[in-house]
Amino acid sequence: MTCKYKDIIMAQEAARCMLCTDAPCTAACSRSLDPARAVRAIRFDNSSVAGAYINKESCADCPAQCQSACIHFDRPVRIKEIALGLEPSELHKADLSIDFCGVHCENPFFLSSSIVASSYDMCAKALSMGWAGIVYKTIGFYKPKEVSPRFDAVLNSTRSFSGFKNLEQISDHTVEENMETLRRLKKDFPDKVIVSSIMGQTEDEWTKLARLSEEAGADIIECNFSCPHMSAHGLGSDVGQNPELVSKYTEAVKKGTKLPVLAKMTPNLGHMEIPAIAAVDSGADGLAAINTIKSITNIDADSMVSMPDICGKCSVSGYSGKAVKPIALRFIHDMAKCPELKNIPISGMGGIESWRDGLEFILLGCSNVQVTTSVMEYGYRIIDDLVSGLSEYMYSHSIKKLSSLVGAALPKLCPADELDRDSIVYPLFDKSKCTGCGRCYTACSDAGHQAIEFDSQKRSVRLIGKNCEGCHLCRLVCPAGAIGISKRIIR
């Protein structure tokens, strides 16, 4: 199998995998290997460890019972071909522990405050599987009444979430019930980090919720100043967009507790650092960002209703998932580089699906990351991929402490007027990988600088150097990965 074919097969077939709950492929393996885990490793950007589960040495002469057992609705995932493309590898463990707001965490991965952390059984299951902590679903005296349905998704070609919309509000359990859950979780998981997310409508409510959270055994309190779709006024992002309210309610929370307090910021504004400064000036020990982004998705052209359809109507509500990660990273960067917020711990979230996503948040200044949407799609089990992927990265780069990576990418980010504009990097075409589809030509011709020539008879392309501005649109649209980057030269 050529390198080109191997890479395409592994990526495409891993994307096709339905990630079955009980993995019939693994159950069928007569050699007690774990093909499902290998495919999942590739799926979540961790192919370097996939060879620890199946590989060309272990599977070369097998009859591929795993592939025969695949229940894919189209055709079986080509597990045997994936195996033959993998070299044997080992799983390396690294020290992923890190301190956040003075609290020791076994790894940086927490569940964020949402439906995925909304009961004792759910949180206990997640913590048992390796999550270092949970931010419990927001607790308040306001008891919401939910709509049905309340979720919608923007899907890609593999039917995975590109983006996810939800109308879910805060916990519908009583304050007493929720505090008892926190108490049980801390008792049963003393080495895990329990974060109480709270939301009040008055200063007295914020203070009381903070006090009750500390009494219940929480390690950290997170103030939800950012939920974008509460049905009552004066809650969520209504607060987060108002620095005066952020300040007032942060002070109220600090009156009720000695625990570290996080202010969870809304992205539904231009400059997150403004309310963030207000929170820190009023006593917040750390920041959390981002919450979901106000959105409208999937308007039905026949009914004229945006999804989800609730008796013929819908409303603006929060958007999350992979699509929001670049926006989340921008806000994390803005706060991490703000002089008034220097050395303030940040918990980052928004579009984290793989270990690499989490690492990007860490490199921009987060010492903790939170996950929800990908858990909703793939389950708590993705903690295995998050931990093994980050461990492998640290091992391969000889990094001993995770804390040394926090903010490491910030010096490489600068204002646009400081970027080099006197040099150019030309695209580099690899004829051995080129399929002759002409996508690069079409993109450059219609949306670039007409710098590519296409020979339809030979099905080949040629760069017209004098026209090329080095924008690299061609490289980004190439479906075969046949375009790379040349050396940077002075114009």
C-alpha positions in Angstrom: 0.0 0.0 0.0 1.5 3.4 -1.0 1.8 6.1 1.6 -0.7 8.2 -0.3 -3.2 5.4 -0.5 -2.7 4.4 3.2 -3.3 8.0 4.4 -6.5 8.3 2.3 -7.8 5.0 3.4 -7.2 5.6 7.1 -8.7 9.0 7.2 -11.7 8.3 5.0 -12.5 4.9 6.7 -12.1 6.3 10.2 -14.5 9.1 9.3 -17.0 6.5 8.0 -16.9 4.5 11.2 -20.2 4.8 13.2 -18.3 4.5 16.5 -20.6 1.8 17.7 -21.4 1.6 21.4 -20.5 -2.1 21.8 -18.0 -2.3 18.8 -19.0 -5.5 17.0 -15.6 -5.4 15.2 -13.7 -5.7 18.5 -16.0 -8.3 19.8 -15.4 -10.4 16.7 -11.6 -10.3 16.8 -10.2 -13.8 17.6 -6.9 -12.3 18.6 -8.3 -10.1 21.3 -7.2 -7.0 19.6 -9.1 -3.7 19.6 -9.8 -2.5 16.0 -12.6 -0.1 17.2 -10.1 1.7 19.5 -7.6 2.0 16.6 -10.1 3.5 14.3 -11.2 5.9 17.0 -7.6 7.0 17.6 -7.3 7.8 13.9 -10.7 9.6 13.9 -9.6 11.8 16.8 -6.3 12.9 15.4 -4.2 10.3 17.2 -3.1 7.9 14.5 0.4 7.7 16.0 -1.0 5.4 18.8 -3.4 3.4 16.6 -0.8 0.8 15.9 -0.9 -0.2 19.6 -4.3 -1.7 19.0 -4.0 -3.2 15.5 -1.1 -3.1 13.0 0.4 -4.9 10.0 2.3 -7.4 12.1 -0.7 -8.5 14.2 -3.2 -8.5 11.4 -1.3 -9.4 8.2 -2.5 -13.1 8.1 -5.8 -12.7 9.9 -9.2 -13.5 8.2 -10.6 -10.0 9.1 -13.5 -11.2 11.2 -13.6 -7.6 12.5 -14.4 -6.3 9.1 -17.0 -9.0 8.5 -18.7 -8.0 11.7 -19.0 -4.3 10.9 -22.6 -3.2 10.8 -22.1 -0.1 8.7 -25.3 0.8 6.8 -23.4 1.2 3.5 -20.4 -1.2 3.4 -18.0 -2.4 6.1 -15.2 -0.1 7.2 -12.0 -1.4 5.7 -10.4 -2.3 9.0 -8.0 -4.8 7.4 -6.5 -2.1 5.1 -6.2 0.3 8.0 -4.3 -2.4 10.0 -1.9 -3.0 7.1 -1.1 0.7 7.0 -0.2 0.9 10.7 3.2 0.2 12.2 3.3 -1.3 15.7 3.4 1.4 18.3 3.3 1.8 22.1 1.2 3.8 24.4 3.3 6.4 26.3 2.2 7.9 29.5 3.0 11.5 30.4 2.4 13.6 33.5 -0.7 15.5 32.5 -1.3 16.9 36.0 -1.7 20.6 36.4 -2.8 23.1 39.1 -5.7 25.4 38.2 -6.7 28.2 40.6 -4.7 26.5 43.3 -6.5 23.2 42.8 -4.6 20.1 41.7 -6.0 18.3 38.6 -4.9 14.9 37.4 -5.3 16.1 33.8 -6.6 19.3 32.2 -9.9 17.8 30.9 -13.2 18.7 32.6 -16.8 18.3 31.5 -18.3 21.7 31.1 -21.6 22.8 32.7 -24.3 21.3 30.6 -26.6 18.2 30.1 -23.5 16.0 30.2 -22.9 16.8 33.8 -26.4 17.0 35.2 -26.8 14.1 37.6 -24.9 12.0 40.0 -24.9 8.9 37.9 -23.7 10.8 34.8 -20.9 12.6 36.6 -19.8 9.5 38.5 -19.5 7.6 35.2 -17.4 10.3 33.6 -15.1 10.7 36.6 -14.6 6.9 36.8 -13.6 6.9 33.1 -10.8 9.4 33.6 -12.2 12.9 33.4 -10.3 15.0 36.0 -13.3 17.1 37.0 -16.8 18.2 36.2 -18.5 21.6 36.1 -21.9 20.6 37.2 -24.9 21.9 35.2 -25.8 25.4 36.4 -27.7 25.5 39.7 -30.1 28.3 40.4 -33.3 29.1 42.3 -35.0 29.7 38.9 -36.5 26.4 37.8 -36.8 26.3 34.0 -39.4 24.6 31.8 -37.8 23.2 28.7 -39.0 23.0 25.1 -39.1 19.9 22.9 -37.1 19.4 20.8 -34.3 21.7 22.0 -31.3 20.6 19.9 -30.3 21.1 16.2 -27.1 20.4 14.4 -25.3 21.6 11.3 -23.9 18.3 9.8 -21.0 17.6 7.5 -20.8 14.9 4.9 -20.1 12.2 7.5 -23.1 13.3 9.5 -20.9 14.5 12.3 -21.6 17.8 14.0 -20.0 20.8 12.4 -22.0 23.0 14.7 -24.6 22.3 17.4 -27.5 24.5 18.5 -29.2 24.1 21.8 -32.0 25.7 23.8 -31.2 23.9 27.1 -31.4 26.0 30.2 -30.0 25.6 33.7 -30.7 22.6 35.9 -34.4 21.7 36.4 -33.6 20.1 39.8 -34.1 22.0 43.0 -31.1 23.7 44.7 -31.3 21.1 47.5 -31.2 18.2 45.1 -28.3 19.6 43.2 -26.3 20.4 46.4 -26.8 16.9 47.6 -25.4 15.6 44.3 -22.3 17.8 44.7 -21.9 16.4 48.2 -22.1 12.8 47.0 -19.7 13.4 44.2 -17.0 14.9 46.4 -17.5 12.2 49.0 -17.2 9.4 46.4 -14.5 11.1 44.3 -12.3 13.0 46.7 -9.4 13.3 44.3 -11.5 14.7 41.4 -12.4 18.3 41.0 -16.0 19.3 41.5 -17.0 22.7 40.2 -20.4 24.2 41.1 -21.8 26.4 38.3 -24.3 28.9 39.7 -26.6 31.5 38.4 -28.7 33.9 40.4 -31.1 36.8 39.7 -30.2 38.9 42.7 -27.1 39.6 44.8 -28.6 37.6 47.6 -29.2 34.6 45.4 -25.6 34.7 44.1 -24.2 34.9 47.6 -26.5 32.1 48.9 -25.6 29.7 46.0 -21.9 30.3 46.6 -22.2 29.5 50.3 -24.3 26.4 49.7 -21.8 25.2 47.1 -18.9 25.5 49.5 -20.9 23.7 52.2 -21.6 20.9 49.7 -17.9 20.3 49.2 -17.3 22.0 45.8 -13.7 22.8 45.0 -14.3 25.7 42.7 -17.3 27.9 41.9 -18.1 29.0 38.3 -20.4 32.0 37.8 -22.6 31.5 34.7 -22.7 35.1 33.3 -23.1 33.8 29.8 -26.0 31.4 28.9 -27.5 32.9 25.7 -31.0 31.5 25.8 -32.5 31.8 29.3 -36.2 32.4 29.1 -36.2 34.8 32.1 -34.6 38.3 31.9 -31.6 39.2 34.0 -29.9 35.9 33.6 -27.0 34.5 31.6 -25.5 36.6 28.8 -27.7 39.5 29.8 -25.4 39.8 32.7 -22.1 39.0 30.9 -22.5 41.8 28.4 -22.8 44.3 31.3 -19.6 44.9 33.2 -21.4 46.6 36.1 -23.6 43.6 36.7 -20.6 41.2 36.3 -18.8 43.3 39.0 -21.8 43.4 41.3 -22.5 39.7 41.1 -18.9 38.6 41.4 -18.6 40.6 44.6 -21.8 38.9 45.8 -20.4 35.5 45.1 -17.1 36.3 46.9 -19.2 37.3 50.0 -20.5 33.8 50.2 -17.4 31.7 49.8 -13.6 31.4 50.2 -13.4 29.0 47.3 -11.8 30.0 44.0 -14.3 31.8 41.8 -14.4 31.6 38.0 -16.4 34.1 35.9 -17.7 32.4 32.7 -17.7 34.9 29.9 -20.1 35.4 27.0 -18.8 35.6 23.4 -21.9 37.6 22.4 -20.0 40.9 22.5 -17.0 42.5 20.8 -14.5 42.7 23.6 -14.6 39.9 26.2 -11.7 41.4 28.2 -13.9 44.3 29.3 -16.3 42.3 31.5 -13.5 39.9 32.3 -11.5 42.8 33.9 -14.6 43.8 35.8 -14.9 40.3 37.2 -11.2 40.1 38.2 -11.3 43.6 39.7 -14.2 42.4 41.8 -12.5 39.3 43.1 -12.8 36.6 40.5 -9.8 34.2 40.8 -10.1 32.9 37.2 -12.0 33.1 33.9 -13.9 30.6 31.8 -14.7 31.0 28.1 -16.4 30.7 25.9 -20.1 29.9 26.4 -22.2 29.3 23.3 -22.7 31.9 20.5 -26.2 33.3 19.7 -27.3 31.6 16.5 -30.0 30.7 14.1 -29.7 27.4 12.2 -31.3 25.5 9.3 -34.4 27.4 8.2 -36.8 25.1 6.5 -37.7 26.6 3.1 -41.2 25.1 3.1 -42.3 25.8 6.6 -40.1 29.0 7.0 -39.2 27.7 10.5 -35.7 27.7 11.9 -34.7 24.4 13.6 -35.6 23.0 16.0 -39.2 23.4 15.1 -41.2 24.0 18.3 -44.9 24.2 17.3 -44.0 26.2 14.2 -41.6 28.6 15.9 -38.0 28.8 17.2 -35.7 31.4 18.7 -32.1 32.6 18.8 -30.0 30.2 21.0 -26.5 29.0 21.7 -24.2 27.5 19.0 -21.3 25.2 19.9 -19.2 22.4 18.3 -16.2 22.4 16.0 -17.3 25.5 14.1 -16.9 27.8 17.1 -13.3 26.8 18.0 -11.6 29.6 16.0 -13.8 32.1 17.7 -13.2 30.7 21.1 -9.4 30.7 20.5 -9.6 34.4 19.5 -11.3 35.3 22.8 -8.9 33.3 24.8 -6.0 35.1 23.1 -7.6 38.5 23.8 -7.9 37.8 27.5 -4.5 36.1 27.8 -2.7 39.1 26.2 -4.7 41.7 28.1 -2.3 43.4 30.6 -5.0 43.8 33.2 -5.6 40.1 33.1 -2.0 39.0 33.3 -1.5 35.7 35.2 -5.2 35.1 35.7 -6.0 31.4 35.2 -8.2 30.6 32.3 -10.4 27.6 31.6 -11.1 27.3 27.9 -13.9 25.7 25.9 -15.6 25.8 22.6 -15.2 23.2 19.9 -12.8 20.8 21.6 -13.1 17.4 20.1 -9.6 16.0 19.9 -6.5 16.3 22.1 -5.0 18.7 19.6 -8.0 21.0 20.0 -7.4 21.0 23.8 -3.7 21.6 23.3 -4.4 24.7 21.2 -6.4 26.2 24.1 -3.5 25.4 26.4 -0.9 26.9 24.1 -3.0 30.2 24.1 -3.0 30.4 27.9 -5.5 27.9 29.3 -4.5 25.7 32.2 -7.8 23.8 32.1 -10.2 22.9 29.2 -13.8 22.0 29.3 -15.8 19.8 26.9 -19.5 19.3 26.1 -20.7 19.0 22.5 -18.3 16.3 21.5 -19.3 14.3 24.5 -22.9 14.7 23.4 -22.0 13.2 20.0 -19.4 10.6 21.0 -19.8 9.9 24.7 -17.5 10.2 27.8 -15.1 7.6 26.2 -13.4 10.4 24.3 -11.4 11.1 27.4 -9.2 8.1 26.4 -8.3 9.8 23.1 -7.8 13.2 24.8 -5.4 11.7 27.4 -3.5 9.3 25.1 -3.1 12.0 22.4 -1.8 14.7 24.7 0.4 12.1 26.5 1.9 11.0 23.2 2.5 14.6 22.1 4.3 15.4 25.4 6.4 12.2 25.2 7.4 12.7 21.6 8.4 16.4 22.4 10.2 15.5 25.7 7.9 17.8 27.6 7.9 16.9 31.3 5.3 19.3 32.7 2.0 20.4 31.1 2.3 23.8 32.7 5.3 24.6 30.5 2.9 24.6 27.5 0.5 27.1 28.9 0.6 30.2 26.8 3.6 29.0 24.7 2.0 30.1 21.4 1.1 33.7 22.6 4.5 35.2 21.6 3.9 34.1 18.0 0.7 36.1 17.7 1.0 39.8 16.9 -1.1 42.7 15.4 -1.6 42.5 11.7 0.6 45.5 11.0 3.6 43.6 12.4 3.3 40.7 10.0 6.1 40.3 7.3 4.8 41.6 4.0 8.1 41.6 2.1 8.4 37.8 1.5 6.4 35.1 -0.2 5.9 31.3 0.1 4.9 29.6 -3.2 2.8 26.5 -3.3 4.7 23.3 -4.0 3.1 20.7 -6.3 3.7 17.0 -5.8 3.0 15.3 -9.1 3.1 11.8 -7.5 0.0 12.7 -5.4 -1.9 14.9 -8.0 -5.0 13.2 -9.4 -5.5 15.8 -12.1 -8.9 16.9 -10.8 -8.2 20.6 -11.5 -9.8 21.8 -8.2 -6.7 24.1 -7.6 -7.1 25.5 -11.1 -10.8 26.3 -10.6 -10.2 27.9 -7.3 -7.3 30.0 -8.5 -9.0 31.0 -11.7 -12.3 32.1 -10.1 -11.2 33.2 -6.7 -7.4 33.8 -6.8 -4.8 35.3 -9.1 -5.1 33.1 -12.2 -1.7 31.6 -11.4 -2.4 28.0 -12.3 -2.6 26.5 -15.8 -4.6 23.3 -16.4 -3.9 20.8 -19.2 -7.1 18.8 -19.6 -5.6 16.2 -21.9 -2.7 15.4 -19.6 -4.7 16.2 -16.5 -1.9 18.1 -15.1 -1.4 21.6 -13.6 1.5 24.1 -13.7 2.1 27.1 -11.5 2.5 30.5 -13.3 5.0 32.0 -10.9 4.7 35.6 -12.1 1.0 35.6 -11.3 1.2 33.8 -8.0 0.7 35.9 -4.8 1.3 32.9 -2.4 -2.3 33.0 -1.0 -2.4 29.2 -0.8 -6.0 28.8 -1.7 -5.0 26.1 -4.1 -3.4 24.1 -1.2 -6.5 24.4 1.0 -8.9 23.1 -1.7 -6.8 20.2 -3.0 -8.7 17.0 -2.0 -5.6 14.8 -2.5 -3.1 16.7 -0.3 -0.9 17.1 -3.3 0.1 20.7 -2.7 2.7 21.7 0.0 4.7 24.7 0.9 8.0 25.8 -0.5 10.7 27.9 1.2 10.0 31.5 2.0 11.8 34.0 -0.2 12.1 37.8 -0.4 9.8 39.2 -3.1 
